[in-house]
């Protein structure tokens, strides 16, 4: 299949896609870790502290 695009042009796009895919993967892992930390919080204790401070 001919694309009429130079090989270097396609390779550049492939490298950009790979870079952004890796970056999205890292971001997804960081968001998952942050969500796990948020879910581990004892919200009742935080609310009690907040109410006590008012």
C-alpha positions in Angstrom: 0.0 0.0 0.0 1.5 3.4 -1.0 0.7 6.4 1.2 2.6 8.9 -0.9 4.1 10.2 2.4 7.8 9.9 3.0 8.9 7.2 5.5 10.3 9.8 7.8 7.0 11.6 8.0 5.2 8.4 9.1 8.0 7.5 11.5 7.7 11.0 13.2 3.9 10.5 13.6 4.5 7.0 15.0 7.0 8.4 17.5 4.7 11.1 18.6 1.8 8.7 19.1 4.0 6.4 21.1 5.2 9.3 23.3 1.7 10.5 24.0 0.5 6.9 24.6 3.2 6.4 27.2 2.4 9.8 28.8 -1.3 8.9 29.0 -0.5 5.6 30.5 1.6 7.3 33.3 -1.1 9.8 33.9 -3.7 7.1 34.2 -1.5 5.2 36.7 -1.1 8.4 38.7 -4.8 9.1 38.7 -5.6 5.6 39.8 -3.1 5.9 42.7 -4.7 9.3 43.7 -8.2 7.7 43.5 -7.1 4.9 45.7 -5.7 7.4 48.3 -9.0 9.3 48.2 -11.0 6.2 48.7 -8.8 5.2 51.6 -9.6 8.4 53.5 -12.0 8.2 56.4 -14.5 10.8 55.3 -16.4 10.7 58.6 -13.4 11.6 60.6 -12.6 14.5 58.2 -16.2 15.7 58.4 -16.1 15.5 62.2 -12.9 17.6 62.3 -14.5 20.1 59.9 -17.6 20.5 62.0 -15.6 20.8 65.2 -13.5 23.6 63.6 -16.6 25.7 62.7 
